[in-house]
Structures are given as C-alpha cells and as structure tokens.
Amino acid sequence: MTQSRIIDLLGPDGNAFALMAQASHLAKQLSLDDKKIIAEMKSGDYKNLCEVFERYFSDYVELQNKEIATGELDPKETILPTGGHL
C-alpha cells in the first residue's frame, strides 16, 4: 500500500476527532490495535496526536500544514498564494 491520501490539518478533516476516526479506520484495515493507537493519540496534546498518527500511518496518509496547525510555524511567516487562504 502506498501513500494515497492527503489530510490538510487546517481543514475540517484536521480536527482531533476526525484524525482519531481516520486512525481507527486505518488501524482496522491494517489489522492494528486501534484502541492502543487512539489511547496513544489521546495521551498528549494535538502535536502528539499528529505525531502518533504519522508514526503509524505516514506510509498511507500525508498530513499537510502540520507546522502551522501545531503552532510550530506562524502562518504570517509562510508564503501563501495570492488571493488564496489557508
């Protein structure tokens, strides 16, 4: 299985509940322990949640805008397309 999905963390699929639902679904497809993964995702802040998600599923899903969504990068310091939005 190769990477086939992109999740924009600044969009509606980037909230914690959506990411945990996606993790549970993927874990079941991959015969992983979804309850263990969700518990790990819940064990810290949003940055931890994203890191755990990537640890298990980065071969299948790319998380975009992680640095902005987790507060590591100020959106004002990024280059955005003219007329566009985050």
C-alpha positions in Angstrom: 0.0 0.0 0.0 1.4 3.4 -0.9 0.5 6.9 0.2 -2.8 7.8 -1.4 -4.5 10.4 0.9 -3.6 13.9 2.0 -5.2 15.4 5.1 -5.0 19.2 5.4 -4.8 19.8 9.1 -6.2 23.3 8.7 -9.3 21.9 7.1 -12.3 20.1 8.5 -10.5 16.7 8.4 -7.7 18.0 10.5 -9.5 18.2 13.8 -8.6 15.8 16.6 -11.8 13.8 16.4 -11.6 13.4 12.6 -8.0 12.2 12.9 -8.8 9.7 15.5 -11.7 8.3 13.4 -9.4 8.0 10.4 -6.7 6.3 12.6 -9.3 3.8 13.9 -10.5 3.0 10.4 -6.9 2.6 9.0 -5.8 0.6 12.0 -8.7 -1.9 11.5 -7.8 -2.2 7.8 -4.2 -2.9 8.7 -5.0 -5.3 11.5 -3.5 -3.0 14.1 -4.8 -2.4 17.6 -7.0 0.7 17.1 -7.7 1.2 20.8 -4.0 1.3 21.6 -3.3 3.8 18.9 -6.2 6.0 19.9 -5.0 5.9 23.6 -1.5 7.0 22.4 -3.1 9.8 20.4 -5.0 11.0 23.4 -2.0 10.8 25.8 -0.8 14.3 24.9 -1.6 17.5 23.1 -2.5 18.0 19.4 1.1 17.8 18.3 1.4 14.4 20.0 -1.8 13.3 18.3 -0.4 14.2 14.9 3.0 12.6 15.7 1.4 9.3 16.7 -0.9 9.4 13.6 2.2 9.8 11.4 4.2 7.1 13.2 1.5 4.5 12.3 0.1 5.8 9.0 2.6 8.0 7.2 3.0 5.3 4.6 -0.6 5.8 3.7 -1.6 9.4 4.6 0.2 12.7 4.4 -0.6 15.4 6.9 -0.3 18.8 5.4 0.2 22.1 7.3 1.3 20.3 10.4 3.7 23.1 11.5 1.0 25.7 11.3 -1.7 23.6 12.9 0.5 22.6 15.8 1.8 26.2 16.3 5.4 25.5 15.3 5.1 28.0 12.5 3.4 31.3 12.4 1.1 31.4 9.3 2.2 35.0 8.7 5.7 33.7 8.0 4.5 31.4 5.2 4.1 32.1 1.6 0.5 31.8 0.5 -0.9 32.0 -3.0 -2.2 35.5 -3.8 -6.0 35.6 -3.3 -5.8 32.3 -1.5 -6.5 31.3 2.0 -5.3 28.7 4.5 
